[in-house]
Amino acid sequence: MSWSLKNSHLALVFLATTLAYECFAQSIPVTLSSPDQRLAIQFTTIAAKESSSSGGKLVYSVTFRGKPVLDQSALSLELVGQPALGANVHLVEAVPAKGSDDYSLLAGKVSSVHDQYNSVLLRTSETGEPHRLLNIEARAYNDGVAFRYVLPEQDAMKEVRLKQENTEFRISTDATTWALALPNYRSSYESEYVKLPITAFSNQGGVSSSFLIGMPLLMHSPGIAWMTLTEADLEGNSGMYVTNPSGNWAGHYFVSKLSPRFDDANLALSTTLPHHSAWRVLIVGDEPGRLMESNIVSDLNSPNRVQDTSWIRPGKASWNWWAGDIGPDGKAAYTTKNMEYYVDFAAQSGFPYMLLDAGWADGRDILKQRGNVDVPELVRYAAAKHVKVWIWLYSTSVMDQMKDAFPLFEKWGVAGVKIDFINRDDQEGIKFYYDVASLAAEHHLMVDFHGASKPWGIERTYPNVLSYEAVLGAENSKVARRDSPVDRTVFPFTRMVAGPLDYTPGGFNNVTEDEFVGRDQSPMIMGTRAQQLGLYVVFQTPFQMVSDSPQAYANQPAFKFIQDVPTQWDAMHVVNGEPGEFVTIARSHGKEWYLGSITNWTPRELHVPLDFLGSGRYTAEIYEDAADAGVHPKNVAIRKQTVHKGEQLTLHLASGGGCAIRFIPEAGK
């Protein structure tokens, strides 16, 4: 058997391409390079110490600009009742190709994507009985690499009972990480990203680490690269986490761990063949902002399955929960009358939606109303004012009743559903996301997942999925101190790289760190009001909350920016930033540009080149921290300035501060 090689003009560096099968089995490396040649991922086999066979352990490595990013790392599947697959194989065939991801997004980081890639399909076979087959599919983009396991139909194996996937990520240096350390596989991904070197996650007592790290994982190898490790296209699979199993003070690598099934804690996956895993994705860049701009996660998912998307419309929503159901009289009450107040506010503000949060259903029965709020009546009231209503749902109720509930909600005229407390990403949990997205699309319902796993790109396949929470959001300010300007400067570089982020900004009861008290009624928010405005640009989500009460925004000039800022974007550019310190992001909508900049507790002066603007002159409507905002954080200075491409703006950010700018093209100039 000869080594099959097609499209040899591609940037695939295959050594000894004419070698026969017997020689190819001896670890001839296969290197796949990105179109711009800066990134490369290499696959080979290395002899196992305990084996004298002609095969070996399947491994891969990654380089960026010629420097090692990942050292040789094992690719292995641990199957129930069978030897590990990938531990003793030979490379049979390498089939190269190239492609381009060209598609439109209804509501993503950008509206149109064009990403070129080179790819390879590696076919391997075990050297001994039972000669099981394992393929690896890999792609190299200019901003990252990705691979997945592919198990074809075969006589040696009829089904897959996967105990664990042991994919190694042997980072070449003890990189600094911003890691989401989670307690178990049943969390809502709502915690801080801690800044630590990889070795800090190793149990130095000589046993494997107990730290379970959720995706996405941000890493920085100084002098080499910034990296994000995450996954894409989870359909038919379970979510991936990583641990550092080295058990010693020098170990700086991770191994994948899949979320176990609810019905069998020793089983991660049970399925038939053929089957492919989720994509393992490593986004790589010179600067952390480049990771944010990547569309690889979206690229690797299946194309849109919703034929008619005319009813899917991103937008902002008024929201009753943050303010504690306060009505026009200033009193809290979960009633139809008070909810109509939030509808009125949405209509007056130009928002297309009002979100009705928990409390309307009869306990966990979402087919029955409790009687305090009449949802169909609220929907009719809102429709007369050109506002649509979303409703909150408990996840287990949706699991049990969605086949009856979704047609009912469509009949009521509900626009979308916010599904909360999912807290699982095992195989059945991931299936739930896809089942919800598909059935909701059939009944013209948009979806916002809360208490959820991180995004992995399902919103490309089902564009009615507008957003996810999976973040330590502003809701924490209602009870404690965990939501702060420091975390807000971390999330764009970590969680938001994976996809839309429903953080729920817009708190106008702004206080200093010393003044803050967590409370449910009239909640406070640490940091300046200008920072809250900037978050509407920094945090990307097609379904954006305007979280505070209508009274909080009344007669507040800064509220105009919230009214004006869109939730759909055509392009984005990360101007500057450093995780945990500050970030500035510019996004375009049509011919207009918007800019958001935020800082941690350190006041700073930032110089922003306006290279992202188009030609001609723009009127910049600038909402910035007032001179005394560090002491009086509610104070916002609003001004206008004429600018053009090539100029530079200087932003003065207060402690916990920010800035928001709308750039409007001047007609004929």
C-alpha positions as CSV (number, residue, x, y, z in Angstrom):
1,M,0.0,0.0,0.0
2,S,1.4,3.4,-0.9
3,W,0.9,6.6,0.9
4,S,-1.9,8.5,-0.8
5,L,-1.1,12.2,-1.5
6,K,-3.4,14.6,-3.2
7,N,-3.2,18.3,-3.9
8,S,0.5,18.3,-3.2
9,H,0.7,22.0,-3.9
10,L,-0.8,22.7,-0.5
11,A,1.2,23.8,2.5
12,L,1.6,20.3,3.8
13,V,5.1,19.3,4.5
14,F,5.1,15.5,4.1
15,L,8.5,13.9,4.4
16,A,9.5,11.1,2.2
17,T,6.4,11.1,0.2
18,T,7.3,8.2,-2.0
19,L,8.0,5.8,0.8
20,A,6.2,2.5,0.9
21,Y,3.9,1.4,3.7
22,E,6.6,-0.5,5.6
23,C,8.7,2.6,5.9
24,F,5.8,5.0,6.5
25,A,4.9,3.0,9.6
26,Q,8.2,4.1,11.1
27,S,7.0,7.5,12.4
28,I,7.3,9.6,9.3
29,P,5.9,13.0,10.5
30,V,3.0,14.7,8.7
31,T,3.0,18.4,9.1
32,L,0.1,20.6,8.3
33,S,0.8,24.4,8.0
34,S,-1.6,27.3,8.0
35,P,-2.1,29.3,4.7
36,D,0.2,32.0,6.0
37,Q,2.8,29.4,7.1
38,R,3.1,30.8,10.6
39,L,1.3,28.0,12.4
40,A,2.0,24.2,12.0
41,I,0.6,21.1,13.6
42,Q,2.6,17.9,13.2
43,F,1.4,14.3,13.7
44,T,3.6,11.2,14.1
45,T,4.0,8.0,16.1
46,I,6.6,7.4,18.7
47,A,7.7,4.0,20.0
48,A,6.2,3.1,23.4
49,K,8.8,2.1,25.9
50,E,6.9,-1.2,26.7
51,S,6.4,-2.1,23.0
52,S,8.7,-3.6,20.4
53,S,6.2,-3.5,17.6
54,S,6.5,-1.4,14.4
55,G,3.7,0.9,15.6
56,G,3.7,3.5,18.3
57,K,1.8,6.0,20.3
58,L,0.1,8.6,18.2
59,V,1.2,12.2,19.1
60,Y,0.9,15.7,17.8
61,S,2.8,19.0,18.3
62,V,2.3,22.6,17.4
63,T,4.7,25.5,16.4
64,F,4.0,29.2,15.9
65,R,6.5,31.3,13.9
66,G,8.9,28.4,14.2
67,K,8.8,28.2,18.0
68,P,7.3,25.3,19.9
69,V,3.9,25.9,21.4
70,L,2.9,22.3,22.2
71,D,5.5,19.5,22.6
72,Q,4.6,16.0,21.4
73,S,1.3,15.2,23.1
74,A,-0.6,11.9,23.0
75,L,-3.8,11.3,21.2
76,S,-5.7,8.5,22.9
77,L,-9.2,7.1,23.6
78,E,-9.9,5.0,26.6
79,L,-12.6,2.5,25.8
80,V,-14.6,0.4,28.2
81,G,-13.2,-3.2,28.3
82,Q,-10.6,-2.5,25.5
83,P,-7.0,-1.3,25.3
84,A,-6.6,2.4,24.7
85,L,-7.0,3.3,21.1
86,G,-4.1,5.4,19.8
87,A,-1.5,3.8,22.0
88,N,-0.1,1.4,19.3
89,V,-0.9,2.4,15.8
90,H,0.8,3.0,12.4
91,L,-0.1,5.8,10.0
92,V,-1.7,4.3,6.9
93,E,-2.6,7.3,4.8
94,A,-2.6,11.1,4.9
95,V,-5.0,12.9,2.6
96,P,-4.4,16.6,2.4
97,A,-6.9,19.2,1.2
98,K,-7.7,22.9,1.5
99,G,-10.8,24.9,1.9
100,S,-12.5,28.1,2.8
101,D,-15.2,28.8,5.3
102,D,-17.5,31.4,3.6
103,Y,-20.8,32.1,5.3
104,S,-23.0,34.8,6.9
105,L,-23.9,35.1,10.5
106,L,-27.2,36.6,11.6
107,A,-25.7,37.7,14.8
108,G,-22.0,37.0,15.6
109,K,-18.8,38.7,16.1
110,V,-19.0,39.7,12.4
111,S,-21.7,39.4,9.8
112,S,-19.7,37.7,7.1
113,V,-16.8,35.2,7.5
114,H,-14.1,34.2,5.1
115,D,-11.5,31.9,6.7
116,Q,-9.1,29.8,4.6
117,Y,-7.6,26.7,5.9
118,N,-5.5,23.7,5.0
119,S,-6.5,20.3,6.2
120,V,-5.5,16.7,6.4
121,L,-7.2,13.4,7.1
122,L,-4.9,10.9,8.9
123,R,-5.9,7.2,8.7
124,T,-4.3,5.0,11.3
125,S,-4.6,1.3,12.2
126,E,-3.5,-0.8,15.1
127,T,-0.4,-2.9,14.5
128,G,-1.9,-5.9,16.3
129,E,-5.3,-7.5,16.8
130,P,-8.1,-6.5,16.5
131,H,-6.8,-3.9,14.0
132,R,-9.1,-1.1,15.1
133,L,-9.2,1.9,12.9
134,L,-8.8,5.5,14.1
135,N,-8.7,8.6,12.0
136,I,-7.7,12.2,12.9
137,E,-9.1,15.1,11.0
138,A,-7.1,18.3,11.3
139,R,-7.3,21.9,10.1
140,A,-4.8,24.8,10.2
141,Y,-6.1,28.3,9.9
142,N,-4.1,31.5,10.1
143,D,-5.3,32.0,13.7
144,G,-5.4,28.5,15.0
145,V,-5.4,24.8,14.6
146,A,-8.1,22.2,15.3
147,F,-8.4,18.4,15.2
148,R,-10.9,15.8,16.1
149,Y,-11.1,12.0,16.4
150,V,-13.0,10.1,13.7
151,L,-14.1,6.5,14.3
152,P,-15.2,5.0,11.0
153,E,-17.5,2.0,10.6
154,Q,-15.3,-1.1,11.0
155,D,-15.5,-4.8,11.7
156,A,-13.3,-4.6,14.7
157,M,-15.7,-2.3,16.6
158,K,-19.5,-1.9,16.3
159,E,-20.1,0.7,19.0
160,V,-18.3,3.2,21.1
161,R,-18.4,3.1,24.9
162,L,-15.9,5.8,25.7
163,K,-14.7,5.8,29.3
164,Q,-12.5,8.9,28.8
165,E,-10.7,10.8,26.1
166,N,-7.1,11.3,27.2
167,T,-5.9,14.0,24.8
168,E,-2.7,15.7,26.1
169,F,-1.8,19.4,25.7
170,R,1.9,19.5,26.6
171,I,2.5,23.3,26.6
172,S,6.1,23.9,25.7
173,T,6.6,26.3,28.6
174,D,5.1,26.8,32.1
175,A,2.7,29.3,30.6
176,T,0.6,31.8,32.6
177,T,-3.0,30.8,32.5
178,W,-6.3,32.5,33.2
179,A,-8.2,29.4,34.2
180,L,-11.8,28.7,35.1
181,A,-11.4,26.3,38.1
182,L,-14.7,24.5,38.6
183,P,-15.9,22.3,41.5
184,N,-17.3,19.5,39.4
185,Y,-19.0,18.6,36.1
186,R,-22.3,20.0,37.2
187,S,-21.6,23.7,37.4
188,S,-22.9,26.8,35.6
189,Y,-19.5,28.1,34.6
190,E,-20.0,31.1,36.8
191,S,-16.7,31.8,38.5
192,E,-13.5,33.9,38.3
193,Y,-10.7,33.1,35.9
194,V,-7.7,32.7,38.1
195,K,-4.2,33.9,36.9
196,L,-1.7,31.1,37.6
197,P,1.1,29.2,35.9
198,I,0.2,25.7,34.7
199,T,2.3,24.1,37.4
200,A,0.1,25.7,40.1
201,F,-2.6,23.3,39.0
202,S,-0.5,20.2,39.7
203,N,-0.8,18.5,43.1
204,Q,2.8,18.7,44.3
205,G,2.3,15.8,46.7
206,G,2.8,13.4,43.9
207,V,-0.8,12.6,42.9
208,S,-3.0,13.8,40.2
209,S,-4.5,17.3,40.5
210,S,-8.1,17.7,41.7
211,F,-8.4,21.0,39.8
212,L,-11.1,20.8,37.1
213,I,-10.6,23.5,34.5
214,G,-13.4,24.6,32.2
215,M,-13.1,25.9,28.7
216,P,-12.1,28.3,27.2
217,L,-8.6,28.4,28.8
218,L,-6.4,31.4,28.1
219,M,-2.6,30.9,28.2
220,H,0.4,33.1,27.6
221,S,3.9,31.7,26.8
222,P,6.0,35.0,26.9
223,G,8.0,35.5,23.7
224,I,6.1,32.7,22.0
225,A,2.3,33.2,21.8
226,W,-1.0,33.9,23.4
227,M,-3.3,30.9,23.2
228,T,-6.9,29.9,23.8
229,L,-7.8,26.2,24.3
230,T,-11.5,25.3,23.7
231,E,-13.7,23.1,21.7
232,A,-16.3,23.3,18.9
233,D,-19.2,21.3,17.5
234,L,-20.2,19.2,20.4
235,E,-23.2,17.5,18.7
236,G,-23.3,13.9,19.8
237,N,-20.6,14.4,22.4
238,S,-20.0,15.7,26.0
239,G,-18.2,18.7,27.2
240,M,-14.4,18.8,27.7
241,Y,-12.5,19.9,30.7
242,V,-8.8,19.6,31.5
243,T,-6.7,18.8,34.5
244,N,-2.9,18.8,35.2
245,P,-2.2,15.2,36.2
246,S,1.6,15.6,36.5
247,G,1.7,15.3,40.2
248,N,4.9,17.2,40.5
249,W,6.2,20.7,40.8
250,A,7.6,20.8,37.2
251,G,4.6,19.5,35.3
252,H,3.2,22.0,32.9
253,Y,0.7,20.1,30.8
254,F,-3.0,19.3,30.7
255,V,-5.1,16.2,29.8
256,S,-8.7,16.3,28.6
257,K,-11.5,15.0,30.8
258,L,-15.0,14.5,29.4
259,S,-18.1,15.2,31.4
260,P,-19.5,11.8,32.5
261,R,-23.0,10.6,31.9
262,F,-25.6,11.0,34.6
263,D,-26.6,7.4,34.5
264,D,-23.0,6.0,34.6
265,A,-20.2,8.1,36.2
266,N,-17.6,5.8,34.5
267,L,-18.9,6.4,31.0
268,A,-18.4,9.6,29.0
269,L,-20.0,8.5,25.7
270,S,-22.1,5.7,24.3
271,T,-22.9,5.7,20.6
272,T,-22.7,3.8,17.4
273,L,-20.3,4.2,14.4
274,P,-19.4,6.2,12.5
275,H,-18.7,8.9,15.1
276,H,-16.5,11.9,15.5
277,S,-15.5,13.8,18.6
278,A,-15.9,17.5,19.1
279,W,-13.1,19.6,17.6
280,R,-10.2,20.4,19.9
281,V,-9.3,24.0,19.2
282,L,-6.1,26.0,19.9
283,I,-6.4,29.6,18.8
284,V,-3.0,31.3,18.6
285,G,-1.9,34.9,18.2
286,D,0.8,37.5,18.8
287,E,-1.5,39.5,21.1
288,P,-4.4,38.5,23.3
289,G,-6.8,40.7,21.2
290,R,-6.3,38.6,18.2
291,L,-7.8,35.6,20.0
292,M,-11.1,37.5,20.4
293,E,-11.3,38.3,16.7
294,S,-11.1,34.6,15.7
295,N,-14.1,32.9,14.2
296,I,-12.7,29.4,14.3
297,V,-15.2,28.1,16.8
298,S,-18.0,29.2,14.5
299,D,-16.2,27.9,11.4
300,L,-16.0,24.3,12.8
301,N,-19.8,24.0,13.3
302,S,-22.4,22.7,10.9
303,P,-24.0,25.3,8.6
304,N,-27.4,26.9,9.4
305,R,-30.3,24.4,9.6
306,V,-33.0,27.0,10.0
307,Q,-34.3,27.8,6.5
308,D,-36.4,30.8,7.3
309,T,-34.6,33.2,9.7
310,S,-36.7,36.3,9.1
311,W,-38.3,36.0,12.5
312,I,-34.9,35.8,14.3
313,R,-34.1,39.4,15.4
314,P,-31.4,40.3,17.9
315,G,-32.1,43.3,20.1
316,K,-32.1,44.8,23.6
317,A,-34.6,43.9,26.3
318,S,-36.0,45.6,29.4
319,W,-35.9,43.2,32.4
320,N,-37.9,42.9,35.6
321,W,-35.6,40.7,37.7
322,W,-32.5,42.9,38.3
323,A,-34.6,45.8,39.7
324,G,-36.7,43.4,41.9
325,D,-40.0,43.8,40.0
326,I,-40.3,47.4,41.0
327,G,-43.3,49.1,39.5
328,P,-44.2,52.7,38.6
329,D,-45.1,53.3,42.3
330,G,-41.6,52.2,43.4
331,K,-43.0,49.1,45.1
332,A,-42.0,45.5,44.2
333,A,-44.7,43.2,43.0
334,Y,-44.7,40.4,40.5
335,T,-47.9,41.3,38.7
336,T,-49.2,41.9,35.2
337,K,-49.5,45.6,35.9
338,N,-45.9,45.9,36.9
339,M,-44.7,43.8,34.0
340,E,-46.6,46.2,31.7
341,Y,-44.5,49.0,33.1
342,Y,-41.4,47.3,31.8
343,V,-43.1,46.8,28.4
344,D,-43.9,50.5,28.4
345,F,-40.3,51.3,29.2
346,A,-39.1,49.1,26.3
347,A,-41.5,50.8,23.9
348,Q,-40.5,54.3,25.0
349,S,-36.8,53.4,24.7
350,G,-37.0,51.7,21.3
351,F,-36.2,48.2,22.6
352,P,-37.8,45.3,20.8
353,Y,-38.1,43.1,23.8
354,M,-39.2,42.7,27.4
355,L,-37.9,39.7,29.4
356,L,-40.3,38.3,32.0
357,D,-38.2,36.4,34.5
358,A,-39.0,33.6,36.9
359,G,-42.3,33.4,38.7
360,W,-45.1,33.2,36.2
361,A,-45.4,29.4,36.0
362,D,-47.2,27.1,38.4
363,G,-44.2,25.7,40.2
364,R,-42.2,23.6,37.7
365,D,-45.2,23.1,35.4
366,I,-44.6,25.5,32.5
367,L,-47.9,24.5,30.9
368,K,-49.8,26.2,33.7
369,Q,-49.7,29.8,34.9
370,R,-49.5,30.7,38.6
371,G,-52.0,33.5,38.1
372,N,-50.0,36.5,39.2
373,V,-48.9,37.4,35.7
374,D,-51.1,36.6,32.7
375,V,-48.4,35.8,30.0
376,P,-50.8,35.8,26.9
377,E,-52.3,39.1,28.1
378,L,-48.9,40.6,28.6
379,V,-47.9,39.5,25.1
380,R,-51.0,41.1,23.6
381,Y,-50.3,44.3,25.6
382,A,-46.7,44.4,24.4
383,A,-47.7,43.7,20.7
384,A,-49.8,46.8,20.7
385,K,-46.7,48.7,21.5
386,H,-44.5,46.9,19.0
387,V,-42.7,45.0,21.8
388,K,-42.3,41.2,22.1
389,V,-42.0,39.2,25.3
390,W,-39.4,36.6,26.3
391,I,-40.2,34.2,29.2
392,W,-37.9,32.5,31.8
393,L,-38.0,28.7,32.1
394,Y,-36.5,26.2,34.5
395,S,-34.4,23.6,32.5
396,T,-35.8,20.4,34.0
397,S,-39.3,21.7,33.1
398,V,-38.2,22.2,29.5
399,M,-36.7,18.7,29.5
400,D,-40.0,17.2,30.6
401,Q,-42.5,19.4,28.8
402,M,-41.0,21.2,25.8
403,K,-42.8,19.2,23.2
404,D,-46.1,20.5,24.6
405,A,-44.8,23.8,25.9
406,F,-43.1,25.2,22.8
407,P,-46.2,25.0,20.6
408,L,-48.2,26.6,23.4
409,F,-45.7,29.5,23.7
410,E,-45.8,30.0,20.0
411,K,-49.6,30.2,20.2
412,W,-49.3,32.8,23.0
413,G,-47.0,34.8,20.7
414,V,-43.9,34.5,22.9
415,A,-40.7,35.7,21.1
416,G,-38.1,33.6,23.0
417,V,-37.2,31.5,26.0
418,K,-34.5,32.0,28.6
419,I,-33.7,28.5,29.9
420,D,-31.9,28.5,33.3
421,F,-30.1,26.1,35.6
422,I,-29.0,23.6,33.0
423,N,-25.8,22.9,34.9
424,R,-24.7,19.9,32.8
425,D,-22.8,19.2,29.6
426,D,-22.6,15.4,29.6
427,Q,-23.7,13.6,26.5
428,E,-27.5,13.9,27.3
429,G,-27.0,17.5,28.5
430,I,-25.4,18.5,25.1
431,K,-28.2,16.6,23.3
432,F,-30.6,18.8,25.3
433,Y,-29.1,22.0,23.8
434,Y,-29.6,20.7,20.3
435,D,-33.1,19.4,20.9
436,V,-34.1,22.7,22.4
437,A,-32.6,24.7,19.5
438,S,-34.2,22.5,16.9
439,L,-37.7,22.4,18.5
440,A,-37.6,26.1,19.3
441,A,-36.8,26.9,15.7
442,E,-39.8,24.9,14.6
443,H,-42.0,27.1,16.8
444,H,-40.3,30.4,16.0
445,L,-38.8,30.8,19.5
446,M,-35.4,32.4,20.1
447,V,-33.3,30.9,22.9
448,D,-31.0,32.3,25.6
449,F,-29.2,29.6,27.7
450,H,-28.5,30.4,31.3
451,G,-26.8,28.3,34.0
452,A,-25.1,26.9,31.0
453,S,-21.9,25.5,29.6
454,K,-19.7,27.7,27.5
455,P,-20.6,28.3,23.8
456,W,-19.2,26.0,21.2
457,G,-20.7,27.4,18.0
458,I,-24.3,25.9,18.0
459,E,-25.5,29.4,17.2
460,R,-24.2,29.0,13.6
461,T,-26.2,25.8,13.2
462,Y,-29.3,27.2,14.9
463,P,-29.2,31.0,14.7
464,N,-32.2,31.2,16.9
465,V,-29.8,30.5,19.8
466,L,-28.9,34.1,20.5
467,S,-26.8,33.9,23.7
468,Y,-25.4,32.1,26.7
469,E,-24.7,33.1,30.2
470,A,-21.8,30.9,31.5
471,V,-20.2,33.9,33.1
472,L,-19.9,35.5,36.6
473,G,-22.4,38.2,35.6
474,A,-23.8,41.4,37.1
475,E,-26.4,39.4,39.0
476,N,-23.7,38.6,41.6
477,S,-23.8,42.3,42.6
478,K,-27.3,41.6,44.1
479,V,-25.8,39.4,46.7
480,A,-22.1,39.7,47.0
481,R,-18.8,41.3,45.8
482,R,-17.8,38.8,43.1
483,D,-18.7,41.1,40.2
484,S,-16.1,43.8,39.8
485,P,-14.2,45.8,37.2
486,V,-11.3,43.4,37.4
487,D,-13.3,40.4,36.3
488,R,-15.0,42.5,33.5
489,T,-11.5,43.1,32.0
490,V,-10.8,39.3,32.1
491,F,-13.9,38.0,30.5
492,P,-13.4,39.5,27.0
493,F,-10.1,37.6,26.7
494,T,-11.4,34.3,28.2
495,R,-15.1,33.5,28.1
496,M,-16.0,35.7,25.2
497,V,-13.5,34.1,22.8
498,A,-15.9,31.1,22.7
499,G,-19.0,33.1,21.8
500,P,-21.9,35.4,22.9
501,L,-21.8,36.5,26.5
502,D,-25.0,37.4,28.4
503,Y,-23.5,39.4,31.3
504,T,-26.5,41.7,31.8
505,P,-24.9,45.2,31.9
506,G,-26.6,48.5,32.5
507,G,-26.5,49.0,36.2
508,F,-26.9,52.7,36.9
509,N,-26.5,52.7,40.8
510,N,-22.8,53.0,40.4
511,V,-20.6,53.1,43.5
512,T,-16.9,52.9,44.4
513,E,-15.4,49.8,45.8
514,D,-15.5,51.1,49.3
515,E,-19.2,52.1,49.0
516,F,-20.4,48.8,47.6
517,V,-22.9,46.7,49.5
518,G,-24.5,43.6,47.9
519,R,-28.3,43.9,48.0
520,D,-31.3,42.6,46.2
521,Q,-33.4,45.8,46.0
522,S,-31.9,48.7,44.1
523,P,-28.7,46.8,43.6
524,M,-25.4,48.6,43.5
525,I,-22.7,48.1,40.8
526,M,-19.0,48.6,41.4
527,G,-17.3,50.9,38.9
528,T,-18.4,53.9,36.9
529,R,-21.5,54.5,34.8
530,A,-19.3,55.1,31.8
531,Q,-17.9,51.6,32.2
532,Q,-21.4,50.2,32.2
533,L,-22.0,52.0,28.9
534,G,-18.7,50.6,27.5
535,L,-19.8,47.0,28.3
536,Y,-22.5,47.2,25.6
537,V,-19.7,47.3,23.0
538,V,-17.1,45.2,24.9
539,F,-19.4,42.3,25.7
540,Q,-20.9,40.8,22.5
541,T,-24.4,39.3,22.6
542,P,-27.3,39.5,20.2
543,F,-29.7,39.5,23.1
544,Q,-28.6,42.3,25.4
545,M,-30.2,43.2,28.8
546,V,-30.9,46.7,29.9
547,S,-30.9,45.5,33.4
548,D,-31.9,48.4,35.7
549,S,-35.3,49.7,36.5
550,P,-37.0,52.4,34.3
551,Q,-36.7,54.8,37.2
552,A,-32.9,54.4,37.2
553,Y,-32.7,55.6,33.6
554,A,-35.2,58.4,33.9
555,N,-33.8,61.8,32.9
556,Q,-30.2,60.4,32.7
557,P,-28.5,61.7,29.5
558,A,-26.1,58.8,29.5
559,F,-29.0,56.4,28.8
560,K,-29.1,57.6,25.2
561,F,-26.0,55.5,24.4
562,I,-27.8,52.4,25.6
563,Q,-30.7,53.3,23.4
564,D,-28.4,53.9,20.4
565,V,-26.0,51.0,20.6
566,P,-26.9,48.0,18.4
567,T,-26.6,44.3,19.2
568,Q,-25.7,43.1,15.7
569,W,-22.3,43.7,14.3
570,D,-20.6,43.6,10.9
571,A,-16.9,43.8,12.0
572,M,-14.8,44.0,15.1
573,H,-11.3,45.2,16.0
574,V,-9.6,44.8,19.4
575,V,-7.7,48.0,19.7
576,N,-5.7,47.2,22.8
577,G,-5.9,45.4,26.1
578,E,-4.4,43.1,28.7
579,P,-6.4,40.5,30.6
580,G,-7.3,41.7,34.1
581,E,-6.1,45.3,33.3
582,F,-8.0,47.0,30.4
583,V,-9.5,46.4,27.0
584,T,-10.7,48.6,24.1
585,I,-12.9,47.1,21.3
586,A,-14.4,48.7,18.2
587,R,-17.3,47.2,16.4
588,S,-19.2,48.4,13.2
589,H,-22.9,48.3,12.4
590,G,-23.5,49.4,8.9
591,K,-21.5,52.6,8.3
592,E,-21.3,53.5,12.0
593,W,-18.7,52.4,14.5
594,Y,-18.9,52.0,18.2
595,L,-16.1,51.8,20.7
596,G,-16.1,50.5,24.3
597,S,-13.1,50.8,26.7
598,I,-12.9,49.6,30.3
599,T,-10.3,49.4,33.0
600,N,-9.8,47.6,36.3
601,W,-9.4,49.6,39.5
602,T,-6.3,51.3,38.0
603,P,-7.0,54.7,36.4
604,R,-5.3,54.9,33.0
605,E,-4.8,57.0,29.9
606,L,-5.2,55.1,26.7
607,H,-4.3,56.3,23.2
608,V,-6.7,54.9,20.6
609,P,-5.7,55.1,16.9
610,L,-8.8,55.4,14.7
611,D,-7.4,53.2,11.9
612,F,-10.6,51.1,12.0
613,L,-12.8,54.0,10.7
614,G,-13.8,54.3,7.0
615,S,-12.9,57.2,4.8
616,G,-14.4,60.7,5.5
617,R,-15.2,62.5,8.7
618,Y,-17.2,61.2,11.6
619,T,-19.0,62.8,14.5
620,A,-17.8,61.1,17.6
621,E,-20.4,61.1,20.4
622,I,-18.2,60.4,23.5
623,Y,-19.5,59.2,26.9
624,E,-16.5,59.2,29.2
625,D,-15.7,59.3,32.9
626,A,-16.2,62.8,34.4
627,A,-13.1,64.3,36.0
628,D,-14.5,63.3,39.4
629,A,-15.8,59.8,38.4
630,G,-13.3,58.1,40.6
631,V,-15.0,59.5,43.6
632,H,-18.5,60.0,42.1
633,P,-18.8,57.1,39.7
634,K,-22.3,58.1,38.4
635,N,-20.9,61.2,36.7
636,V,-20.4,60.9,32.9
637,A,-19.0,63.6,30.7
638,I,-20.8,63.7,27.3
639,R,-19.3,65.6,24.3
640,K,-19.0,65.5,20.5
641,Q,-15.9,65.7,18.4
642,T,-15.2,65.5,14.7
643,V,-12.7,62.8,13.8
644,H,-11.4,60.9,10.9
645,K,-9.3,57.8,10.1
646,G,-5.7,58.2,11.0
647,E,-6.3,60.4,14.0
648,Q,-5.8,59.3,17.6
649,L,-8.1,59.7,20.6
650,T,-6.9,59.9,24.1
651,L,-9.2,58.2,26.7
652,H,-9.0,59.1,30.4
653,L,-10.4,56.2,32.4
654,A,-11.1,56.6,36.1
655,S,-10.7,53.8,38.7
656,G,-13.2,51.1,37.7
657,G,-14.0,53.4,34.7
658,G,-14.7,53.3,31.0
659,C,-15.7,55.0,27.9
660,A,-18.3,54.5,25.1
661,I,-18.2,56.2,21.7
662,R,-20.6,56.3,18.8
663,F,-18.9,57.3,15.4
664,I,-21.5,58.6,12.9
665,P,-20.3,59.4,9.3
666,E,-20.9,63.0,8.3
667,A,-22.9,63.1,5.1
668,G,-20.8,64.2,2.1
669,K,-17.6,64.7,4.1
